[in-house]
Amino acid sequence: MNDRNGCWLNPKEIMQNYILYNIGLIHTSNGEHTKALEYYFQAL
Protein backbone atom coordinates (compact mmCIF):
# COMPACT_ATOMS: atom_id res chain seq x y z
CA MET A 1 0.00 0.00 0.00
CA ASN A 2 1.36 3.45 -0.90
CA ASP A 3 0.61 6.72 0.86
CA ARG A 4 0.45 10.08 -0.92
CA ASN A 5 4.18 10.63 -0.42
CA GLY A 6 5.17 7.35 -2.07
CA CYS A 7 6.12 5.58 1.19
CA TRP A 8 5.29 1.92 1.57
CA LEU A 9 2.99 1.26 4.50
CA ASN A 10 2.93 -2.05 6.31
CA PRO A 11 -0.66 -2.84 7.40
CA LYS A 12 0.56 -4.72 10.49
CA GLU A 13 2.71 -1.77 11.54
CA ILE A 14 -0.18 0.63 10.95
CA MET A 15 -2.42 -1.43 13.24
CA GLN A 16 0.24 -1.67 15.95
CA ASN A 17 0.75 2.10 15.88
CA TYR A 18 -3.02 2.66 16.00
CA ILE A 19 -3.29 0.42 19.07
CA LEU A 20 -0.36 2.12 20.82
CA TYR A 21 -1.87 5.54 20.09
CA ASN A 22 -5.23 4.48 21.51
CA ILE A 23 -3.59 3.13 24.66
CA GLY A 24 -1.96 6.54 24.99
CA LEU A 25 -5.38 8.17 24.70
CA ILE A 26 -6.71 5.98 27.50
CA HIS A 27 -3.82 6.95 29.78
CA THR A 28 -4.34 10.62 28.88
CA SER A 29 -8.02 10.45 29.79
CA ASN A 30 -7.02 8.87 33.12
CA GLY A 31 -4.63 11.72 33.84
CA GLU A 32 -1.57 9.48 33.45
CA HIS A 33 0.30 11.84 31.13
CA THR A 34 3.78 10.38 31.57
CA LYS A 35 2.52 6.88 30.77
CA ALA A 36 0.55 8.25 27.82
CA LEU A 37 3.66 9.87 26.37
CA GLU A 38 5.47 6.52 26.47
CA TYR A 39 2.79 5.02 24.23
CA TYR A 40 2.60 8.04 21.92
CA PHE A 41 6.38 7.89 21.38
CA GLN A 42 6.18 4.15 20.64
CA ALA A 43 3.46 4.84 18.08
CA LEU A 44 5.73 7.28 16.28
N, C-alpha and C positions, 0 to 999 in steps of 0.2 A: 504494500500500500504506500502511496506517495502523498506527502503533504504539499501544500502550495509552494513551498520553497525547494522542492525536489529531494527532500530527505526521506529515507526509507524508515517507515514506522513498523515496529514489531508489535503485533496485536497483544501478545502476552505481556510485554513491557508496558504498553499503554494501560492495560487492566491493573497491573501491579501498582503503577503510579497513581491511578484513580483511587484504588483502595487505600494507599498510604495517605493520599490527600484527604480522603473522607475520614480516616482515623484522626488526622490532624484537626479536622473540623469538630469532631466529637470532643476532643480534648479542649479545644478553644471554647466550645459552648459550656464546658464544665469548669472553665476558669483556669485550666492547667496549661498556661501559655508556654512554659518551657518545654513541656512534653509535646505540645502541639508543634512547636518549631522543629523538634527532632524529626517528626513525621513529614512535615512540609519539605525539609531539606532532603530527606530520603527520596521524596517524590520527584524532586528536581534532578 
